[in-house]
Amino acid sequence: MTKSKNNSEFRANEYVVYPSHGVGQIVSIEKQEVAGMELEMFVISFEKDKMTLRVPTAKASSVGMRALSSPDIVDKAMSTLKGRARVKRAMWSRRAQEYEQKINSGDLIMIAEVVRDLHRNDDQREQSYSERQLYEAALERLTREVAAVDGGGEDQAQKKVDAVLESRAA
């Protein structure tokens, strides 16, 4: 019963969000034999990363795979970006771990929080290497999903996100 529910939830050529990899496209749904059992798999392509992922259809929801966010959630994420950065006074290693968890949660609002908290204007102090890595990872996930939801290109989505971040500084 769960198989038919999950199978109808996602279709070929549809964009989905896989928590630890971001936005990908379901290329096909195929049957594959694994350890003597036949499993139905979603074949997801992450074009930018040149990666293909196979997820058993029965496990899709339990691993956190989800449909793209609605335009309302994208709007909420954009307003999250406008907010003031909330940087805790905890040690960097602890904060970095929390940021990493937020990025890999696949939750667009949490990813937007990371972008907001790690964004630096030109007049602010330089970011450390690890801060920049986390910021760029979060920014990439955010822009890819915004691009997929808006149906535009990533450049367009990048400009949209940049405009929101710039308006915050003004």
Legacy VTK file of the C-alpha trace (Angstrom):
# vtk DataFile Version 3.0
C-alpha trace
ASCII
DATASET POLYDATA
POINTS 170 float
0.000 0.000 0.000
2.794 2.441 0.854
4.425 1.607 -2.480
1.517 2.941 -4.541
1.279 6.078 -2.377
4.969 6.912 -2.857
4.897 5.963 -6.514
2.100 8.420 -7.305
3.740 11.133 -5.208
6.630 11.689 -7.661
6.760 11.298 -11.438
9.467 11.143 -14.088
10.832 14.527 -15.250
9.645 16.149 -12.019
12.036 18.197 -9.875
12.444 17.058 -6.280
14.559 18.063 -3.291
16.824 15.454 -1.741
17.936 16.827 1.663
21.669 16.202 1.435
22.033 17.067 -2.271
19.455 19.743 -3.065
17.341 19.984 -6.219
17.457 17.112 -8.690
15.285 15.823 -11.498
13.699 12.378 -11.574
14.968 10.946 -14.848
13.074 7.678 -14.623
11.498 5.121 -12.328
13.031 1.703 -12.876
13.076 -1.740 -11.324
16.406 -3.053 -10.094
17.416 -6.266 -8.385
19.241 -5.701 -5.095
20.255 -8.610 -2.858
17.829 -10.933 -4.615
14.870 -8.577 -4.199
13.357 -6.506 -6.956
13.069 -2.860 -5.934
11.445 0.032 -7.702
13.821 3.018 -7.756
13.615 6.719 -8.525
16.627 7.639 -10.675
17.431 11.251 -9.775
19.906 13.314 -11.745
21.770 16.243 -10.179
22.981 17.899 -13.379
25.221 20.525 -11.766
27.033 17.937 -9.633
27.177 15.380 -12.473
25.661 12.851 -10.113
22.903 10.250 -10.338
21.161 8.943 -7.255
18.897 5.910 -6.977
16.318 6.014 -4.198
13.937 3.113 -3.513
10.383 4.414 -4.055
9.282 2.919 -0.735
11.998 4.875 1.126
11.571 8.254 -0.621
9.586 9.950 2.132
11.535 8.373 5.004
14.842 9.753 3.641
13.242 13.195 3.422
12.832 13.470 -0.338
10.167 16.069 -1.072
8.524 18.023 -3.854
9.736 21.548 -4.591
8.602 24.235 -2.168
5.493 26.202 -2.991
5.856 29.842 -4.103
4.559 30.825 -0.620
7.472 29.040 1.047
9.908 30.696 -1.374
8.421 34.063 -0.354
8.849 33.153 3.331
12.464 32.184 2.632
13.030 35.550 0.919
11.586 37.419 3.890
13.807 35.326 6.174
16.771 36.681 4.188
15.629 40.241 4.908
15.822 39.677 8.658
18.756 40.518 10.872
21.511 37.932 11.150
21.175 35.893 14.331
24.681 34.754 15.141
24.962 32.854 18.388
27.957 33.414 20.619
28.731 29.689 20.693
32.055 28.321 19.497
32.469 28.263 15.713
32.697 24.458 15.546
29.297 24.181 17.253
27.706 26.844 15.027
29.245 25.256 11.907
27.691 21.929 12.895
24.277 23.576 13.307
24.591 25.345 9.946
25.553 22.045 8.293
22.473 20.357 9.803
20.228 23.172 8.578
21.654 22.964 5.049
21.242 19.173 4.932
17.719 19.315 6.378
16.444 20.261 2.934
14.135 22.832 4.570
14.216 25.997 2.431
13.517 28.338 5.372
16.406 26.848 7.402
18.729 27.145 4.393
17.683 30.798 4.029
18.548 31.325 7.735
22.085 30.043 7.079
22.468 32.366 4.070
21.162 35.289 6.149
23.434 34.556 9.117
26.606 34.024 7.069
26.109 36.785 4.470
28.784 39.481 4.598
28.597 42.916 3.001
31.704 44.412 1.427
32.314 46.631 4.442
32.189 43.777 6.967
35.070 41.604 8.102
36.386 38.812 5.897
34.866 35.331 6.208
36.955 32.364 7.203
37.345 29.552 4.672
34.861 27.276 6.466
32.331 30.107 6.835
32.579 30.841 3.119
32.179 27.124 2.247
28.999 26.837 4.328
27.650 30.130 2.967
28.238 29.095 -0.640
26.682 25.647 -0.086
23.559 27.216 1.458
23.364 29.910 -1.219
23.625 27.318 -3.995
20.842 25.161 -2.494
18.645 28.228 -2.055
19.149 29.588 -5.583
18.662 26.176 -7.219
15.320 25.674 -5.518
14.195 29.257 -6.181
15.140 28.753 -9.860
13.236 25.459 -10.061
10.120 26.913 -8.389
10.131 30.126 -10.463
10.862 28.189 -13.643
13.653 30.613 -14.504
17.373 30.064 -14.721
19.795 29.943 -11.807
21.250 33.311 -12.842
17.821 34.892 -12.500
17.328 33.260 -9.085
20.808 34.401 -8.001
19.921 38.000 -8.930
16.657 37.726 -6.967
18.470 36.467 -3.849
21.259 39.052 -4.242
18.683 41.852 -4.535
17.071 40.781 -1.251
20.469 40.582 0.499
21.517 43.995 -0.901
18.223 45.625 0.200
18.912 44.364 3.711
22.223 46.229 3.791
20.727 49.506 2.600
LINES 1 171
170 0 1 2 3 4 5 6 7 8 9 10 11 12 13 14 15 16 17 18 19 20 21 22 23 24 25 26 27 28 29 30 31 32 33 34 35 36 37 38 39 40 41 42 43 44 45 46 47 48 49 50 51 52 53 54 55 56 57 58 59 60 61 62 63 64 65 66 67 68 69 70 71 72 73 74 75 76 77 78 79 80 81 82 83 84 85 86 87 88 89 90 91 92 93 94 95 96 97 98 99 100 101 102 103 104 105 106 107 108 109 110 111 112 113 114 115 116 117 118 119 120 121 122 123 124 125 126 127 128 129 130 131 132 133 134 135 136 137 138 139 140 141 142 143 144 145 146 147 148 149 150 151 152 153 154 155 156 157 158 159 160 161 162 163 164 165 166 167 168 169
